[in-house]
Amino acid sequence: MNMNERQSDFEWLQQFARAGNQNAFRDLVRRHIDLVFATALHKVGDAGGAEEISQNVFSVLARKAWQFAPDDSLPAWLHKTSLLESKQWLRGTLRRRRREQAAAELGTTMKTPEEQTAFNALVPLLDEALLSLREKDRAALLLRFYEKQPLGEVGASLGVSEDTAQKRVQTALEKLSQFFQRRGYKTATVAAATAAMQHTAATASAATLSLVANAAIKSAPPALAGLSALLARFVTLTKAQTAVVCLVTVLAPVLWEWNDQRHANAALAQVKTRLRETQNEIEMVQTERQRLEILSQRLDDSLTHARMTVDQRAEMERQFAAWKQRTRARLLASDYQWPDDLPFVRIPKAIVPQLRVRHPIREPGLIKQEACELLGLSPAGREQMEAALQKHFAAMDNLMEQHLYETNRLDHTPPSAGALASQVWGLSPLGDEVKLHSDELLASLKTALGSERWPFFEEALRSPGTESLRQTLDLDAGERGQQLTVWIEERNAQLLVGYGWCSDQGSAFSSGGLALSRFSEDAQFPEGMTREHYLGFEQLPAALTEPAMAWLRQQAATRLPMKGGR
């Protein structure tokens, strides 16, 4: 057919309006059903509702088929009418939901529709964005995405070439993205607008097509018969019927004039609409100009700031070069004297093994900053060591939880004679699995430290004692059992906490005189200190200390008066 899409739509509408050609109207429905169905579906979020709206839209088209002019855009009209019908449907749905809610309050049961989730934040604004476009741009997008026509057919529909159609589609998508950006979605791009159009497109089933076409045709007024059939019918009329026909004939010119006036009013309304669209475009251009002016000012400010930053960086580099030269001179000096304003000192390597950091490692596998500085750890080396330590502590915690038990047996550290309450927790020897985890840990630490620093760390592991690094890492937990006793006693009208730890190999230590109030929920501690530090638990396994801390908090909540006299 050597005519564009709009002329074909107009021809079919005329065939249906003048001759009652139902096949022409079915072809119209088949061509545009996806556009109407997709618009209604993403507006109301319900397939049944979208089908009902599609029937209503094509029913209106069937009744108004004679009103369309050759230059009217049927896709644009169908899109706008679909939005209006969707709004009416949603209002009816809202009223129905309110009635269902009232019925539910009276004890009846009604099902409410499930909430539909939006594709993203752009989809609710898509219809408003499409209506802000010119009619030709909107028709191009609707034909391309909702009716899934190739660019060649889109160009034929609009009376332009395929390249021009592609440019028009691209320009319309850019306008959509600008519309979203003006609404606050600064990251909305042409790709996001394209995804929104593609996501909201939908295809109506063959059953829906047949149902919509039949319903619309039934709602349309019957077509006028041909002139010959009219004359043949006229000779059989009675006198009364003939008078009616004559009256209609007299009124025909008046009705024709009224129809022309209605078309003129419609054309005037279209001109006003285009004028409003032009005014909107002018406002958009002005807004874009203001945005560009603000952006230009920001760029000027950024350029000024960048120049200042370059000057500051040059000054910092000059100061750093001077500091580096001064430090290098002190490193190469024959004496060991260092100025007080420098943060470093130079010491022989032979002294490093004698330096100690108390409790260099804390659960769950953190290395103190001073220990990192002593070992000269880089950020990557520290991260590698802490990962190995955390894996080791997690494995040990799992083993200890399996061997933890509560008991009233006091092997080595009985509580004070006047204790008000006491509790004992024990850990039996963990077995050979400890050696497997310990060997894996030491191998990882040796790899992270390297051959030069590993001897210093290895020397720390050999040091015995209850506060040693070996105790913190629980390297001997496979062969020895452990027991922790915690008690509460009253001295000088104060409730105090005491505890004692021992192993079945003879190691033991204890502490007392700690205020129970320190274990209440509202107790305050200096920055960097916790209850565990206050009690001295940092060198003990978490499997023992966690239940002990929970027991002390419970005792504090039970035995101490609450604030405010409650």
Protein Blocks (a to p, Z undefined) as FASTA:
>chain_A
ZZdfklmmmmmmmmmmmnopaklmmmmmmmmmmmmmmmmmmmnopaklmmmmmmmmmmmm
mmmmmmpcfkbcfklmmmmmmmmmmmmmmmmmmmmmmmmmmmmmnopacddddddddfbl
mlmmmmmmmmmpcfklmmmmmmmmmnopafklmmmmnopafklmmmmmmmmmmmmmmmmm
mnopambcfklmmmmmmmmpccddfklmmmmmmmmmmmpccddddfklmmmmmmmpcfkl
mmmmmmmmmmmmmmmmmmmmmmmmmmmmmmmmmmmmmmmmmmmmmmmmmmmmmmmmmmmm
mmmmmmmmmmmmmmmmmmmmmmmmmmmmmmmpmbfcdcfkbcbdcddfklmmmpccehkb
ccehiacfklmmmnopafklmmmmmmmmmmmmmmmmmmmmmmgccdfbdfklccdfklfb
dcddddddebjmlmmmmmmmmmmmmmmnommlmmmmmmmmmpgcjkbmklmnommmmmpc
cddddddddeehiacdddddddfeopacddehiafklmpmkbccdehiafklmnopmmpc
fklmmmmmmmmmmmmmmmpccehhZZ
